[in-house]
């Protein structure tokens, strides 16, 4: 199975490395000409994944049409651009493995819904889990969830992508795998704020625990399975991204906690912190379904500039006491 990767950022490049290590040429589409040149000439993505040698069978292209010869695509474009990129593809009826994490802001759609609208005849799977791109690209041990409605498709893709150091667990809970990845990005911003404000490890642990309760409430309301949310693509990813500045979302939150404006931090970034785009739509969807998500609401207010860190902290800490539970 020849794989194409749509998206030449750090995560797309790391997944191209995984695909190439599994055998056969892998084609990487990148929007940036300097990425294409660097991958083809130096076997390195000097822009987004500097210093990591890439497999020689990875070839980069700026022409999306070149990927039509591939048997399946790993779609690694930022969530808010996925519909537009797939809409440019002349032939997107092949299996699509969605690897971005987020919710489309304009429509409130989960990404597998967006993909089905953009490519109605494509089979869709979701790859998600606790993954820092630089570790995956270096071949460090990683475990992920691969979810698809079709078990045969999931198994076929698992066999093509799995490596001893890239362990894949299959699932039929597509919505659950996506919701975990989307919600954890917003919660990672909140944990970054805790770090930047110097609130301590107790506060961070409490936020992870209560944030997971919010993730679970939202996921169950949208038909996700509890065990998926408690697995790699939910709790596993939440723990990873809430504890390291390697997380773009955590880093963004840390800057906000240190007193910088969210708008200024987002303007300075070369890479996308998806949680900043997910927070407003997630908060809106939660209100529509009457799902209690105070941490998500707080992050939404911070990103939009409607409140500062001290104000959202006061609102969270003065909430009426309640029994613990989902």
Steps between C-alpha positions, in 0.01 A plus 500: 500500500655828386426781743477872445522753780315830466673759716871571533510626858672317784225241551450434130874453456519267799218288358676490162800365690281227653346412163836488325652285775222250440608451141462667164517855371298756692386824338478811719299799380605833650368847439838660570757486213790509748368183666480319166853606410643408840340154507606411146848651507612440858259232631403735782208732573716789615197726548285289733712202612859618484784265582315172441619296197210377290463165327641519145180359350302809604442730205339843535282684251312829479252356249199341670420318178813287546327322788231356274727200434501411870271232644412691819564843649599607847333840532707715735393853407385727786138429587370837380655451152416134441175559309666747261800276433288190434279711277803572281571131445370365170481141628432458872298179485782296656526421873571810707680472833427821691787602725415857601327576831220752522144596412418709196426845642256620235274192495556335839568173313739231618774442244371164377171677418690771312695237304182315404347823375810592300558145368165315518631173355811473718541252784614691808716403796643707787852474644541661841687465826783637714757596238772761485619516140871520575487181708303308235739614226796376706338158543437533873231269647148628433148354518196637318137425423383432145121524480279409204140389452628217279709252705658354186621844393640571845690171501635555147626846593640375828704236321641761262591761763588307815863470605657349812541853638169628355237282660144533367182402684190480280154623593161550339433819700583770246319778686664409831850504351437843348334655803783400730757662273296817455410560864846427636643785290280749686581347838872513419470878462345513847784293646751731335330794669542324836872461430548854375315645798706288741201332664680175577475131428193442719303742287620339177403151620158626609449666162591180314255300712212744466587563136471130432153510657407776253641299209298197611175695538537648154605173339215298646252764385634456145489120502861423592590195705627553853787255447621696196507823699693321776748360247788624289309753293333654805662479842837391358523799268370731772777402743771547237394841375424637847856448622752623244591814307548272198122532477407806294178543697671472839763749385230744391329470839829550682550827317150613595566406863817710492294802402526517122192556286365197316472698174868598516611143573294359213634762259859402586454127441633318196302188591131464584367464855174328409352550846468872437260429211326210674422684825226731366318233299531245783358751748216580259412136442508431874258785567265375228487156665504636855831325578687649798856586384631783723867448412424513128292814558794657684742428216250635249477825699879531518550441128227747408635762741172520695676432830850490644665217690411633844136537404460147364687355799266681739198369307629141512605504864172651624272252323253336740628170646358182354536124528783356295400312190458529126 
